[in-house]
Amino acid sequence: MPAGRQPSPCVRQCCLDGDQCLGCGRLLNEIVEWGQASDQRQLQIIAAARLRREQRKGPVDDNA
């Protein structure tokens, strides 16, 4: 299976809390897997990481 071509979600603010990066929201195994993951898998990782970041931050007030 060819590796995916999605841009890495890394934001260069790497800090692990357990196995989750507080910068990009990926889990350690997803970070390790990234280079070999298919496009579809990379998109799944991006979506899961985005959800984790949103859950960690809580509600965002765009009017603040």
Contacts in CASP RR format, 6 or more apart in sequence:
PFRMAT RR
TARGET T0000
AUTHOR 0000-0000-0000
METHOD contacts of the structure
MODEL  1
MPAGRQPSPCVRQCCLDGDQCLGCGRLLNEIVEWGQASDQRQLQIIAAAR
LRREQRKGPVDDNA
1 38 0 8 1.000
2 38 0 8 1.000
3 35 0 8 1.000
3 36 0 8 1.000
3 37 0 8 1.000
3 38 0 8 1.000
4 35 0 8 1.000
4 37 0 8 1.000
4 38 0 8 1.000
4 39 0 8 1.000
4 41 0 8 1.000
4 42 0 8 1.000
5 39 0 8 1.000
5 42 0 8 1.000
6 39 0 8 1.000
6 42 0 8 1.000
6 43 0 8 1.000
6 46 0 8 1.000
8 34 0 8 1.000
9 24 0 8 1.000
9 25 0 8 1.000
9 26 0 8 1.000
9 45 0 8 1.000
9 46 0 8 1.000
9 49 0 8 1.000
10 24 0 8 1.000
10 31 0 8 1.000
11 23 0 8 1.000
11 24 0 8 1.000
13 22 0 8 1.000
13 23 0 8 1.000
13 24 0 8 1.000
14 21 0 8 1.000
14 23 0 8 1.000
14 24 0 8 1.000
15 21 0 8 1.000
15 22 0 8 1.000
15 23 0 8 1.000
16 22 0 8 1.000
16 28 0 8 1.000
18 28 0 8 1.000
19 27 0 8 1.000
19 28 0 8 1.000
19 29 0 8 1.000
20 26 0 8 1.000
20 27 0 8 1.000
20 28 0 8 1.000
20 52 0 8 1.000
21 27 0 8 1.000
21 28 0 8 1.000
21 31 0 8 1.000
22 56 0 8 1.000
23 53 0 8 1.000
24 31 0 8 1.000
24 49 0 8 1.000
24 53 0 8 1.000
25 49 0 8 1.000
25 50 0 8 1.000
25 52 0 8 1.000
25 53 0 8 1.000
25 56 0 8 1.000
26 34 0 8 1.000
26 45 0 8 1.000
26 48 0 8 1.000
26 49 0 8 1.000
26 52 0 8 1.000
30 45 0 8 1.000
30 48 0 8 1.000
30 49 0 8 1.000
33 41 0 8 1.000
33 45 0 8 1.000
34 42 0 8 1.000
34 45 0 8 1.000
37 45 0 8 1.000
54 60 0 8 1.000
END
